[in-house]
Amino acid sequence: QVQLVESGGGLVQPGESLRLSCAASGTLSSINLAAWYRQAPGKERELVATITRSGSTNYPNPVKGRFTISRDSTKNTVYLQMDSLKPEDTAVYYCKIVSGLRSYWGQGTQVTVSS
């Protein structure tokens, strides 16, 4: 049984930074793809970052240049470094890991950006 545990969320002021972590417990054959999504109140869940097994990353325009996804394969952990945070980044952030033919989701961590 694989479980993803996210941490690192919180309340910050605009312009500050946060680093989210997503640690996978259990047995993972390999991480083919890892991603972070977010969902703000009243909005659909949206993709904010992806990283492939080869290390290729991709970001949508709203976060490009401010967010960085990375992973530590030895720890089965995925990170999301968020810099220059804006109030519109406020959301619940979820990690997703694709391993083999299965996808796993974390429970979400709240990020609030407010002055």
MIROZA-220906 format. One record per atom (N, C-alpha, C, O): residue number from 1; residue in three letters; x, y, z. Coordinates in Angstrom, 3 decimals, m for minus. Layout:
% MIROZA-220906
+-----+------+----------+----------+----------+
|  nr | rest |       c1 |       c2 |       c3 |
+-----+------+----------+----------+----------+
| NUM |  ALA |        X |        Y |        Z |
...
+-----+------+----------+----------+----------+
% end
This chain:
% MIROZA-220906
+-----+------+----------+----------+----------+
|  nr | rest |       c1 |       c2 |       c3 |
+-----+------+----------+----------+----------+
|   1 |  GLN |    0.855 |   m1.189 |    0.000 |
|   1 |  GLN |    0.000 |    0.000 |    0.000 |
|   1 |  GLN |    0.891 |    1.238 |    0.000 |
|   1 |  GLN |    1.702 |    1.427 |    0.906 |
|   2 |  VAL |    0.736 |    2.075 |   m1.014 |
|   2 |  VAL |    1.530 |    3.294 |   m1.119 |
|   2 |  VAL |    0.701 |    4.460 |   m0.615 |
|   2 |  VAL |   m0.459 |    4.621 |   m0.993 |
|   3 |  GLN |    1.295 |    5.259 |    0.227 |
|   3 |  GLN |    0.639 |    6.469 |    0.705 |
|   3 |  GLN |    1.563 |    7.658 |    0.477 |
|   3 |  GLN |    2.781 |    7.552 |    0.616 |
|   4 |  LEU |    0.966 |    8.788 |    0.125 |
|   4 |  LEU |    1.714 |   10.026 |   m0.057 |
|   4 |  LEU |    1.344 |   10.979 |    1.068 |
|   4 |  LEU |    0.166 |   11.205 |    1.344 |
|   5 |  VAL |    2.348 |   11.528 |    1.707 |
|   5 |  VAL |    2.132 |   12.463 |    2.805 |
|   5 |  VAL |    2.774 |   13.790 |    2.438 |
|   5 |  VAL |    3.986 |   13.879 |    2.246 |
|   6 |  GLU |    1.945 |   14.816 |    2.344 |
|   6 |  GLU |    2.429 |   16.143 |    2.000 |
|   6 |  GLU |    2.661 |   16.963 |    3.267 |
|   6 |  GLU |    2.000 |   16.762 |    4.286 |
|   7 |  SER |    3.588 |   17.866 |    3.183 |
|   7 |  SER |    3.862 |   18.764 |    4.298 |
|   7 |  SER |    4.469 |   20.048 |    3.754 |
|   7 |  SER |    4.878 |   20.122 |    2.595 |
|   8 |  GLY |    4.518 |   21.057 |    4.618 |
|   8 |  GLY |    5.176 |   22.302 |    4.242 |
|   8 |  GLY |    4.246 |   23.461 |    3.959 |
|   8 |  GLY |    4.701 |   24.586 |    3.751 |
|   9 |  GLY |    2.950 |   23.205 |    3.949 |
|   9 |  GLY |    2.021 |   24.300 |    3.704 |
|   9 |  GLY |    1.944 |   25.237 |    4.891 |
|   9 |  GLY |    2.485 |   24.960 |    5.961 |
|  10 |  GLY |    1.256 |   26.362 |    4.683 |
|  10 |  GLY |    1.114 |   27.313 |    5.771 |
|  10 |  GLY |    0.645 |   28.647 |    5.277 |
|  10 |  GLY |    0.213 |   28.799 |    4.135 |
|  11 |  LEU |    0.740 |   29.629 |    6.175 |
|  11 |  LEU |    0.332 |   30.992 |    5.880 |
|  11 |  LEU |    1.583 |   31.853 |    5.696 |
|  11 |  LEU |    2.436 |   31.918 |    6.581 |
|  12 |  VAL |    1.681 |   32.502 |    4.556 |
|  12 |  VAL |    2.816 |   33.382 |    4.295 |
|  12 |  VAL |    2.319 |   34.693 |    3.705 |
|  12 |  VAL |    1.177 |   34.798 |    3.259 |
|  13 |  GLN |    3.188 |   35.679 |    3.711 |
|  13 |  GLN |    2.849 |   36.968 |    3.114 |
|  13 |  GLN |    3.253 |   36.982 |    1.637 |
|  13 |  GLN |    4.122 |   36.214 |    1.225 |
|  14 |  PRO |    2.633 |   37.842 |    0.851 |
|  14 |  PRO |    3.034 |   37.949 |   m0.564 |
|  14 |  PRO |    4.522 |   38.220 |   m0.696 |
|  14 |  PRO |    5.093 |   39.016 |    0.049 |
|  15 |  GLY |    5.144 |   37.540 |   m1.661 |
|  15 |  GLY |    6.571 |   37.684 |   m1.888 |
|  15 |  GLY |    7.425 |   36.675 |   m1.163 |
|  15 |  GLY |    8.600 |   36.513 |   m1.491 |
|  16 |  GLU |    6.862 |   35.992 |   m0.185 |
|  16 |  GLU |    7.626 |   35.005 |    0.573 |
|  16 |  GLU |    7.647 |   33.658 |   m0.155 |
|  16 |  GLU |    7.060 |   33.487 |   m1.223 |
|  17 |  SER |    8.353 |   32.710 |    0.474 |
|  17 |  SER |    8.549 |   31.394 |   m0.137 |
|  17 |  SER |    8.055 |   30.283 |    0.772 |
|  17 |  SER |    7.952 |   30.448 |    1.988 |
|  18 |  LEU |    7.754 |   29.155 |    0.160 |
|  18 |  LEU |    7.431 |   27.927 |    0.872 |
|  18 |  LEU |    7.989 |   26.757 |    0.075 |
|  18 |  LEU |    8.120 |   26.827 |   m1.147 |
|  19 |  ARG |    8.315 |   25.684 |    0.782 |
|  19 |  ARG |    8.702 |   24.457 |    0.105 |
|  19 |  ARG |    7.799 |   23.334 |    0.578 |
|  19 |  ARG |    7.751 |   23.012 |    1.765 |
|  20 |  LEU |    7.093 |   22.751 |   m0.356 |
|  20 |  LEU |    6.228 |   21.618 |   m0.056 |
|  20 |  LEU |    6.985 |   20.316 |   m0.295 |
|  20 |  LEU |    7.817 |   20.217 |   m1.197 |
|  21 |  SER |    6.681 |   19.333 |    0.524 |
|  21 |  SER |    7.277 |   18.008 |    0.368 |
|  21 |  SER |    6.168 |   16.978 |    0.223 |
|  21 |  SER |    5.078 |   17.133 |    0.774 |
|  22 |  CYS |    6.463 |   15.938 |   m0.518 |
|  22 |  CYS |    5.514 |   14.830 |   m0.711 |
|  22 |  CYS |    6.327 |   13.544 |   m0.582 |
|  22 |  CYS |    7.090 |   13.177 |   m1.475 |
|  23 |  ALA |    6.146 |   12.879 |    0.540 |
|  23 |  ALA |    6.913 |   11.664 |    0.815 |
|  23 |  ALA |    6.036 |   10.437 |    0.588 |
|  23 |  ALA |    4.921 |   10.345 |    1.102 |
|  24 |  ALA |    6.566 |    9.500 |   m0.193 |
|  24 |  ALA |    5.833 |    8.275 |   m0.490 |
|  24 |  ALA |    6.302 |    7.158 |    0.422 |
|  24 |  ALA |    7.494 |    6.869 |    0.515 |
|  25 |  SER |    5.346 |    6.538 |    1.090 |
|  25 |  SER |    5.658 |    5.375 |    1.906 |
|  25 |  SER |    5.136 |    4.133 |    1.209 |
|  25 |  SER |    4.209 |    4.207 |    0.402 |
|  26 |  GLY |    5.729 |    2.999 |    1.520 |
|  26 |  GLY |    5.347 |    1.781 |    0.831 |
|  26 |  GLY |    6.328 |    1.476 |   m0.278 |
|  26 |  GLY |    7.388 |    2.096 |   m0.368 |
|  27 |  THR |    5.987 |    0.545 |   m1.102 |
|  27 |  THR |    6.890 |    0.092 |   m2.157 |
|  27 |  THR |    6.494 |    0.686 |   m3.500 |
|  27 |  THR |    5.405 |    0.440 |   m4.020 |
|  28 |  LEU |    7.411 |    1.475 |   m4.043 |
|  28 |  LEU |    7.224 |    2.033 |   m5.373 |
|  28 |  LEU |    8.228 |    1.387 |   m6.313 |
|  28 |  LEU |    9.423 |    1.355 |   m6.019 |
|  29 |  SER |    7.765 |    0.885 |   m7.412 |
|  29 |  SER |    8.697 |    0.270 |   m8.363 |
|  29 |  SER |    9.580 |    1.339 |   m8.977 |
|  29 |  SER |   10.790 |    1.148 |   m9.099 |
|  30 |  SER |    9.009 |    2.427 |   m9.353 |
|  30 |  SER |    9.746 |    3.577 |   m9.880 |
|  30 |  SER |    8.759 |    4.715 |  m10.017 |
|  30 |  SER |    7.550 |    4.502 |  m10.095 |
|  31 |  ILE |    9.283 |    5.917 |  m10.045 |
|  31 |  ILE |    8.426 |    7.084 |  m10.244 |
|  31 |  ILE |    8.537 |    7.495 |  m11.707 |
|  31 |  ILE |    9.546 |    8.058 |  m12.134 |
|  32 |  ASN |    7.493 |    7.207 |  m12.461 |
|  32 |  ASN |    7.523 |    7.569 |  m13.878 |
|  32 |  ASN |    7.255 |    9.054 |  m14.074 |
|  32 |  ASN |    7.833 |    9.704 |  m14.946 |
|  33 |  LEU |    6.357 |    9.572 |  m13.232 |
|  33 |  LEU |    5.973 |   10.974 |  m13.347 |
|  33 |  LEU |    5.517 |   11.440 |  m11.979 |
|  33 |  LEU |    4.824 |   10.712 |  m11.269 |
|  34 |  ALA |    5.897 |   12.637 |  m11.612 |
|  34 |  ALA |    5.402 |   13.251 |  m10.384 |
|  34 |  ALA |    4.875 |   14.630 |  m10.738 |
|  34 |  ALA |    5.378 |   15.293 |  m11.646 |
|  35 |  ALA |    3.861 |   15.046 |  m10.011 |
|  35 |  ALA |    3.238 |   16.323 |  m10.323 |
|  35 |  ALA |    2.656 |   16.950 |   m9.071 |
|  35 |  ALA |    2.344 |   16.267 |   m8.095 |
|  36 |  TRP |    2.519 |   18.248 |   m9.123 |
|  36 |  TRP |    1.793 |   19.004 |   m8.112 |
|  36 |  TRP |    0.603 |   19.675 |   m8.780 |
|  36 |  TRP |    0.711 |   20.234 |   m9.871 |
|  37 |  TYR |   m0.526 |   19.607 |   m8.102 |
|  37 |  TYR |   m1.747 |   20.281 |   m8.524 |
|  37 |  TYR |   m2.184 |   21.203 |   m7.388 |
|  37 |  TYR |   m1.692 |   21.103 |   m6.264 |
|  38 |  ARG |   m3.103 |   22.087 |   m7.699 |
|  38 |  ARG |   m3.695 |   22.906 |   m6.654 |
|  38 |  ARG |   m5.170 |   23.132 |   m6.968 |
|  38 |  ARG |   m5.606 |   23.081 |   m8.118 |
|  39 |  GLN |   m5.906 |   23.381 |   m5.908 |
|  39 |  GLN |   m7.333 |   23.666 |   m6.070 |
|  39 |  GLN |   m7.725 |   24.776 |   m5.107 |
|  39 |  GLN |   m7.634 |   24.633 |   m3.888 |
|  40 |  ALA |   m8.155 |   25.869 |   m5.680 |
|  40 |  ALA |   m8.634 |   26.997 |   m4.891 |
|  40 |  ALA |  m10.141 |   26.847 |   m4.687 |
|  40 |  ALA |  m10.800 |   26.164 |   m5.472 |
|  41 |  PRO |  m10.699 |   27.472 |   m3.645 |
|  41 |  PRO |  m12.137 |   27.367 |   m3.384 |
|  41 |  PRO |  m12.950 |   27.790 |   m4.601 |
|  41 |  PRO |  m12.716 |   28.853 |   m5.176 |
|  42 |  GLY |  m13.901 |   26.953 |   m4.987 |
|  42 |  GLY |  m14.776 |   27.273 |   m6.093 |
|  42 |  GLY |  m14.169 |   27.098 |   m7.463 |
|  42 |  GLY |  m14.801 |   27.414 |   m8.471 |
|  43 |  LYS |  m12.933 |   26.591 |   m7.512 |
|  43 |  LYS |  m12.257 |   26.407 |   m8.801 |
|  43 |  LYS |  m11.901 |   24.948 |   m9.011 |
|  43 |  LYS |  m11.878 |   24.151 |   m8.073 |
|  44 |  GLU |  m11.623 |   24.616 |  m10.271 |
|  44 |  GLU |  m11.210 |   23.263 |  m10.581 |
|  44 |  GLU |   m9.746 |   23.059 |  m10.197 |
|  44 |  GLU |   m8.970 |   24.008 |  m10.091 |
|  45 |  ARG |   m9.399 |   21.795 |   m9.991 |
|  45 |  ARG |   m8.007 |   21.464 |   m9.704 |
|  45 |  ARG |   m7.169 |   21.738 |  m10.953 |
|  45 |  ARG |   m7.558 |   21.378 |  m12.064 |
|  46 |  GLU |   m6.013 |   22.379 |  m10.757 |
|  46 |  GLU |   m5.156 |   22.705 |  m11.883 |
|  46 |  GLU |   m3.743 |   22.215 |  m11.650 |
|  46 |  GLU |   m3.264 |   22.141 |  m10.518 |
|  47 |  LEU |   m3.090 |   21.881 |  m12.751 |
|  47 |  LEU |   m1.729 |   21.401 |  m12.701 |
|  47 |  LEU |   m0.774 |   22.577 |  m12.528 |
|  47 |  LEU |   m0.926 |   23.608 |  m13.184 |
|  48 |  VAL |    0.226 |   22.419 |  m11.631 |
|  48 |  VAL |    1.196 |   23.502 |  m11.453 |
|  48 |  VAL |    2.629 |   23.090 |  m11.759 |
|  48 |  VAL |    3.479 |   23.955 |  m11.973 |
|  49 |  ALA |    2.918 |   21.807 |  m11.786 |
|  49 |  ALA |    4.290 |   21.389 |  m12.102 |
|  49 |  ALA |    4.336 |   19.895 |  m12.338 |
|  49 |  ALA |    3.607 |   19.130 |  m11.707 |
|  50 |  THR |    5.203 |   19.485 |  m13.257 |
|  50 |  THR |    5.437 |   18.066 |  m13.486 |
|  50 |  THR |    6.933 |   17.808 |  m13.615 |
|  50 |  THR |    7.701 |   18.685 |  m14.011 |
|  51 |  ILE |    7.329 |   16.586 |  m13.271 |
|  51 |  ILE |    8.708 |   16.151 |  m13.477 |
|  51 |  ILE |    8.676 |   14.696 |  m13.918 |
|  51 |  ILE |    8.027 |   13.860 |  m13.289 |
|  52 |  THR |    9.375 |   14.402 |  m14.993 |
|  52 |  THR |    9.387 |   13.046 |  m15.519 |
|  52 |  THR |   10.517 |   12.232 |  m14.885 |
|  52 |  THR |   11.319 |   12.756 |  m14.113 |
|  53 |  ARG |   10.565 |   10.945 |  m15.227 |
|  53 |  ARG |   11.607 |   10.080 |  m14.681 |
|  53 |  ARG |   12.988 |   10.557 |  m15.101 |
|  53 |  ARG |   13.965 |   10.390 |  m14.370 |
|  54 |  SER |   13.059 |   11.151 |  m16.286 |
|  54 |  SER |   14.352 |   11.645 |  m16.772 |
|  54 |  SER |   14.728 |   12.989 |  m16.184 |
|  54 |  SER |   15.841 |   13.471 |  m16.390 |
|  55 |  GLY |   13.797 |   13.602 |  m15.448 |
|  55 |  GLY |   14.094 |   14.879 |  m14.807 |
|  55 |  GLY |   13.590 |   16.090 |  m15.565 |
|  55 |  GLY |   13.835 |   17.226 |  m15.160 |
|  56 |  SER |   12.896 |   15.860 |  m16.650 |
|  56 |  SER |   12.340 |   16.973 |  m17.416 |
|  56 |  SER |   11.165 |   17.582 |  m16.655 |
|  56 |  SER |   10.292 |   16.870 |  m16.158 |
|  57 |  THR |   11.160 |   18.904 |  m16.577 |
|  57 |  THR |   10.112 |   19.593 |  m15.826 |
|  57 |  THR |    9.269 |   20.464 |  m16.744 |
|  57 |  THR |    9.685 |   20.846 |  m17.838 |
|  58 |  ASN |    8.068 |   20.762 |  m16.259 |
|  58 |  ASN |    7.166 |   21.610 |  m17.036 |
|  58 |  ASN |    6.258 |   22.373 |  m16.088 |
|  58 |  ASN |    5.829 |   21.851 |  m15.059 |
|  59 |  TYR |    5.967 |   23.639 |  m16.456 |
|  59 |  TYR |    5.150 |   24.503 |  m15.608 |
|  59 |  TYR |    4.189 |   25.306 |  m16.480 |
|  59 |  TYR |    4.534 |   25.696 |  m17.595 |
|  60 |  PRO |    2.995 |   25.550 |  m15.971 |
|  60 |  PRO |    2.099 |   26.457 |  m16.697 |
|  60 |  PRO |    2.553 |   27.892 |  m16.483 |
|  60 |  PRO |    3.312 |   28.185 |  m15.559 |
|  61 |  ASN |    2.088 |   28.771 |  m17.335 |
|  61 |  ASN |    2.541 |   30.159 |  m17.286 |
|  61 |  ASN |    2.345 |   30.856 |  m15.940 |
|  61 |  ASN |    3.223 |   31.614 |  m15.527 |
|  62 |  PRO |    1.224 |   30.631 |  m15.233 |
|  62 |  PRO |    1.024 |   31.382 |  m13.981 |
|  62 |  PRO |    2.110 |   31.156 |  m12.929 |
|  62 |  PRO |    2.298 |   32.006 |  m12.059 |
|  63 |  VAL |    2.823 |   30.043 |  m12.985 |
|  63 |  VAL |    3.830 |   29.750 |  m11.959 |
|  63 |  VAL |    5.236 |   29.650 |  m12.540 |
|  63 |  VAL |    6.201 |   29.515 |  m11.788 |
|  64 |  LYS |    5.369 |   29.712 |  m13.847 |
|  64 |  LYS |    6.678 |   29.557 |  m14.477 |
|  64 |  LYS |    7.623 |   30.638 |  m14.001 |
|  64 |  LYS |    7.282 |   31.821 |  m13.983 |
|  65 |  GLY |    8.814 |   30.219 |  m13.617 |
|  65 |  GLY |    9.800 |   31.157 |  m13.104 |
|  65 |  GLY |    9.719 |   31.392 |  m11.610 |
|  65 |  GLY |   10.628 |   31.977 |  m11.022 |
|  66 |  ARG |    8.633 |   30.939 |  m10.987 |
|  66 |  ARG |    8.478 |   31.108 |   m9.531 |
|  66 |  ARG |    8.474 |   29.781 |   m8.792 |
|  66 |  ARG |    8.934 |   29.706 |   m7.652 |
|  67 |  PHE |    7.966 |   28.745 |   m9.419 |
|  67 |  PHE |    7.873 |   27.421 |   m8.794 |
|  67 |  PHE |    8.907 |   26.484 |   m9.411 |
|  67 |  PHE |    9.209 |   26.562 |  m10.602 |
|  68 |  THR |    9.444 |   25.595 |   m8.571 |
|  68 |  THR |   10.409 |   24.606 |   m9.042 |
|  68 |  THR |   10.079 |   23.252 |   m8.435 |
|  68 |  THR |   10.006 |   23.109 |   m7.214 |
|  69 |  ILE |    9.884 |   22.271 |   m9.285 |
|  69 |  ILE |    9.632 |   20.914 |   m8.818 |
|  69 |  ILE |   10.928 |   20.128 |   m8.873 |
|  69 |  ILE |   11.722 |   20.282 |   m9.801 |
|  70 |  SER |   11.136 |   19.284 |   m7.872 |
|  70 |  SER |   12.321 |   18.429 |   m7.850 |
|  70 |  SER |   11.967 |   17.139 |   m7.132 |
|  70 |  SER |   10.889 |   17.005 |   m6.553 |
|  71 |  ARG |   12.883 |   16.205 |   m7.182 |
|  71 |  ARG |   12.612 |   14.942 |   m6.501 |
|  71 |  ARG |   13.906 |   14.338 |   m5.992 |
|  71 |  ARG |   14.987 |   14.590 |   m6.525 |
|  72 |  ASP |   13.771 |   13.542 |   m4.957 |
|  72 |  ASP |   14.883 |   12.755 |   m4.422 |
|  72 |  ASP |   14.449 |   11.300 |   m4.528 |
|  72 |  ASP |   13.691 |   10.803 |   m3.696 |
|  73 |  SER |   14.935 |   10.635 |   m5.549 |
|  73 |  SER |   14.504 |    9.260 |   m5.797 |
|  73 |  SER |   14.924 |    8.319 |   m4.672 |
|  73 |  SER |   14.259 |    7.313 |   m4.421 |
|  74 |  THR |   16.009 |    8.636 |   m4.006 |
|  74 |  THR |   16.471 |    7.752 |   m2.918 |
|  74 |  THR |   15.520 |    7.800 |   m1.735 |
|  74 |  THR |   15.459 |    6.863 |   m0.939 |
|  75 |  LYS |   14.779 |    8.894 |   m1.622 |
|  75 |  LYS |   13.837 |    9.039 |   m0.514 |
|  75 |  LYS |   12.382 |    8.938 |   m0.976 |
|  75 |  LYS |   11.464 |    9.068 |   m0.167 |
|  76 |  ASN |   12.170 |    8.706 |   m2.278 |
|  76 |  ASN |   10.807 |    8.700 |   m2.840 |
|  76 |  ASN |   10.046 |    9.945 |   m2.400 |
|  76 |  ASN |    8.898 |    9.869 |   m1.964 |
|  77 |  THR |   10.698 |   11.074 |   m2.522 |
|  77 |  THR |   10.115 |   12.338 |   m2.089 |
|  77 |  THR |   10.168 |   13.344 |   m3.244 |
|  77 |  THR |   11.156 |   13.433 |   m3.973 |
|  78 |  VAL |    9.085 |   14.087 |   m3.384 |
|  78 |  VAL |    8.978 |   15.120 |   m4.404 |
|  78 |  VAL |    8.784 |   16.458 |   m3.692 |
|  78 |  VAL |    8.084 |   16.539 |   m2.683 |
|  79 |  TYR |    9.399 |   17.486 |   m4.222 |
|  79 |  TYR |    9.346 |   18.802 |   m3.601 |
|  79 |  TYR |    8.758 |   19.824 |   m4.571 |
|  79 |  TYR |    8.821 |   19.662 |   m5.790 |
|  80 |  LEU |    8.189 |   20.873 |   m3.998 |
|  80 |  LEU |    7.761 |   22.021 |   m4.786 |
|  80 |  LEU |    8.241 |   23.273 |   m4.068 |
|  80 |  LEU |    7.704 |   23.648 |   m3.026 |
|  81 |  GLN |    9.245 |   23.908 |   m4.630 |
|  81 |  GLN |    9.737 |   25.174 |   m4.102 |
|  81 |  GLN |    8.923 |   26.289 |   m4.729 |
|  81 |  GLN |    8.858 |   26.410 |   m5.952 |
|  82 |  MET |    8.305 |   27.102 |   m3.888 |
|  82 |  MET |    7.451 |   28.182 |   m4.367 |
|  82 |  MET |    8.021 |   29.505 |   m3.879 |
|  82 |  MET |    8.080 |   29.765 |   m2.677 |
|  83 |  ASP |    8.430 |   30.322 |   m4.809 |
|  83 |  ASP |    8.996 |   31.631 |   m4.495 |
|  83 |  ASP |    8.091 |   32.743 |   m5.003 |
|  83 |  ASP |    7.222 |   32.524 |   m5.847 |
|  84 |  SER |    8.312 |   33.933 |   m4.474 |
|  84 |  SER |    7.528 |   35.104 |   m4.900 |
|  84 |  SER |    6.038 |   34.796 |   m4.903 |
|  84 |  SER |    5.337 |   35.047 |   m5.883 |
|  85 |  LEU |    5.579 |   34.256 |   m3.806 |
|  85 |  LEU |    4.180 |   33.832 |   m3.733 |
|  85 |  LEU |    3.233 |   35.024 |   m3.820 |
|  85 |  LEU |    3.527 |   36.123 |   m3.351 |
|  86 |  LYS |    2.089 |   34.760 |   m4.438 |
|  86 |  LYS |    1.064 |   35.775 |   m4.646 |
|  86 |  LYS |   m0.234 |   35.309 |   m3.984 |
|  86 |  LYS |   m0.424 |   34.112 |   m3.768 |
|  87 |  PRO |   m1.122 |   36.242 |   m3.665 |
|  87 |  PRO |   m2.409 |   35.836 |   m3.075 |
|  87 |  PRO |   m3.165 |   34.837 |   m3.953 |
|  87 |  PRO |   m3.881 |   33.981 |   m3.434 |
|  88 |  GLU |   m3.016 |   34.934 |   m5.256 |
|  88 |  GLU |   m3.724 |   34.004 |   m6.146 |
|  88 |  GLU |   m3.127 |   32.599 |   m6.134 |
|  88 |  GLU |   m3.674 |   31.690 |   m6.757 |
|  89 |  ASP |   m2.021 |   32.416 |   m5.437 |
|  89 |  ASP |   m1.475 |   31.064 |   m5.256 |
|  89 |  ASP |   m2.155 |   30.330 |   m4.113 |
|  89 |  ASP |   m1.894 |   29.147 |   m3.892 |
|  90 |  THR |   m3.022 |   31.017 |   m3.387 |
|  90 |  THR |   m3.727 |   30.391 |   m2.274 |
|  90 |  THR |   m4.582 |   29.236 |   m2.775 |
|  90 |  THR |   m5.415 |   29.404 |   m3.665 |
|  91 |  ALA |   m4.366 |   28.065 |   m2.193 |
|  91 |  ALA |   m5.081 |   26.860 |   m2.626 |
|  91 |  ALA |   m4.651 |   25.688 |   m1.749 |
|  91 |  ALA |   m3.721 |   25.796 |   m0.949 |
|  92 |  VAL |   m5.340 |   24.581 |   m1.917 |
|  92 |  VAL |   m4.865 |   23.317 |   m1.382 |
|  92 |  VAL |   m3.996 |   22.672 |   m2.464 |
|  92 |  VAL |   m4.420 |   22.526 |   m3.611 |
|  93 |  TYR |   m2.792 |   22.294 |   m2.086 |
|  93 |  TYR |   m1.841 |   21.715 |   m3.023 |
|  93 |  TYR |   m1.775 |   20.206 |   m2.820 |
|  93 |  TYR |   m1.675 |   19.714 |   m1.696 |
|  94 |  TYR |   m1.832 |   19.482 |   m3.943 |
|  94 |  TYR |   m1.830 |   18.026 |   m3.934 |
|  94 |  TYR |   m0.660 |   17.507 |   m4.767 |
|  94 |  TYR |   m0.336 |   18.064 |   m5.816 |
|  95 |  CYS |   m0.041 |   16.453 |   m4.294 |
|  95 |  CYS |    0.963 |   15.802 |   m5.129 |
|  95 |  CYS |    0.375 |   14.525 |   m5.713 |
|  95 |  CYS |   m0.534 |   13.914 |   m5.151 |
|  96 |  LYS |    0.921 |   14.151 |   m6.846 |
|  96 |  LYS |    0.502 |   12.956 |   m7.553 |
|  96 |  LYS |    1.756 |   12.248 |   m8.052 |
|  96 |  LYS |    2.660 |   12.876 |   m8.604 |
|  97 |  ILE |    1.798 |   10.959 |   m7.856 |
|  97 |  ILE |    2.914 |   10.146 |   m8.346 |
|  97 |  ILE |    2.358 |    9.024 |   m9.208 |
|  97 |  ILE |    1.419 |    8.329 |   m8.817 |
|  98 |  VAL |    2.941 |    8.859 |  m10.370 |
|  98 |  VAL |    2.585 |    7.765 |  m11.258 |
|  98 |  VAL |    3.725 |    6.761 |  m11.220 |
|  98 |  VAL |    4.866 |    7.077 |  m11.554 |
|  99 |  SER |    3.393 |    5.547 |  m10.807 |
|  99 |  SER |    4.378 |    4.482 |  m10.713 |
|  99 |  SER |    3.814 |    3.257 |  m11.403 |
|  99 |  SER |    2.778 |    2.731 |  m10.996 |
| 100 |  GLY |    4.483 |    2.807 |  m12.432 |
| 100 |  GLY |    3.940 |    1.702 |  m13.209 |
| 100 |  GLY |    2.638 |    2.134 |  m13.859 |
| 100 |  GLY |    2.591 |    3.137 |  m14.571 |
| 101 |  LEU |    1.599 |    1.382 |  m13.616 |
| 101 |  LEU |    0.289 |    1.689 |  m14.191 |
| 101 |  LEU |   m0.643 |    2.364 |  m13.180 |
| 101 |  LEU |   m1.832 |    2.537 |  m13.448 |
| 102 |  ARG |   m0.111 |    2.736 |  m12.042 |
| 102 |  ARG |   m0.965 |    3.264 |  m10.975 |
| 102 |  ARG |   m0.601 |    4.707 |  m10.656 |
| 102 |  ARG |    0.545 |    5.134 |  m10.793 |
| 103 |  SER |   m1.626 |    5.440 |  m10.225 |
| 103 |  SER |   m1.451 |    6.816 |   m9.785 |
| 103 |  SER |   m1.829 |    6.921 |   m8.327 |
| 103 |  SER |   m2.782 |    6.293 |   m7.866 |
| 104 |  TYR |   m1.074 |    7.719 |   m7.614 |
| 104 |  TYR |   m1.307 |    7.920 |   m6.186 |
| 104 |  TYR |   m1.406 |    9.419 |   m5.922 |
| 104 |  TYR |   m0.701 |   10.228 |   m6.527 |
| 105 |  TRP |   m2.305 |    9.763 |   m4.997 |
| 105 |  TRP |   m2.518 |   11.163 |   m4.635 |
| 105 |  TRP |   m2.273 |   11.353 |   m3.148 |
| 105 |  TRP |   m2.532 |   10.466 |   m2.335 |
| 106 |  GLY |   m1.768 |   12.533 |   m2.814 |
| 106 |  GLY |   m1.664 |   12.911 |   m1.423 |
| 106 |  GLY |   m2.976 |   13.501 |   m0.931 |
| 106 |  GLY |   m3.928 |   13.666 |   m1.694 |
| 107 |  GLN |   m3.008 |   13.816 |    0.356 |
| 107 |  GLN |   m4.244 |   14.307 |    0.972 |
| 107 |  GLN |   m4.400 |   15.821 |    0.823 |
| 107 |  GLN |   m5.472 |   16.368 |    1.081 |
| 108 |  GLY |   m3.347 |   16.481 |    0.414 |
| 108 |  GLY |   m3.405 |   17.925 |    0.227 |
| 108 |  GLY |   m2.836 |   18.690 |    1.398 |
| 108 |  GLY |   m2.911 |   18.249 |    2.545 |
| 109 |  THR |   m2.265 |   19.842 |    1.096 |
| 109 |  THR |   m1.755 |   20.733 |    2.136 |
| 109 |  THR |   m2.151 |   22.160 |    1.763 |
| 109 |  THR |   m2.031 |   22.567 |    0.608 |
| 110 |  GLN |   m2.621 |   22.908 |    2.751 |
| 110 |  GLN |   m3.145 |   24.251 |    2.508 |
| 110 |  GLN |   m2.006 |   25.264 |    2.421 |
| 110 |  GLN |   m1.114 |   25.297 |    3.268 |
| 111 |  VAL |   m2.058 |   26.078 |    1.385 |
| 111 |  VAL |   m1.144 |   27.210 |    1.245 |
| 111 |  VAL |   m2.001 |   28.471 |    1.169 |
| 111 |  VAL |   m2.882 |   28.594 |    0.319 |
| 112 |  THR |   m1.723 |   29.398 |    2.073 |
| 112 |  THR |   m2.455 |   30.657 |    2.102 |
| 112 |  THR |   m1.464 |   31.799 |    2.008 |
| 112 |  THR |   m0.524 |   31.896 |    2.797 |
| 113 |  VAL |   m1.689 |   32.662 |    1.031 |
| 113 |  VAL |   m0.810 |   33.819 |    0.832 |
| 113 |  VAL |   m1.648 |   35.069 |    1.081 |
| 113 |  VAL |   m2.557 |   35.390 |    0.315 |
| 114 |  SER |   m1.329 |   35.751 |    2.146 |
| 114 |  SER |   m2.137 |   36.898 |    2.543 |
| 114 |  SER |   m1.312 |   37.844 |    3.394 |
| 114 |  SER |   m0.445 |   37.424 |    4.160 |
| 115 |  SER |   m1.597 |   39.128 |    3.245 |
| 115 |  SER |   m0.930 |   40.116 |    4.083 |
| 115 |  SER |   m1.794 |   40.451 |    5.290 |
| 115 |  SER |   m1.403 |   41.271 |    6.121 |
+-----+------+----------+----------+----------+
% end
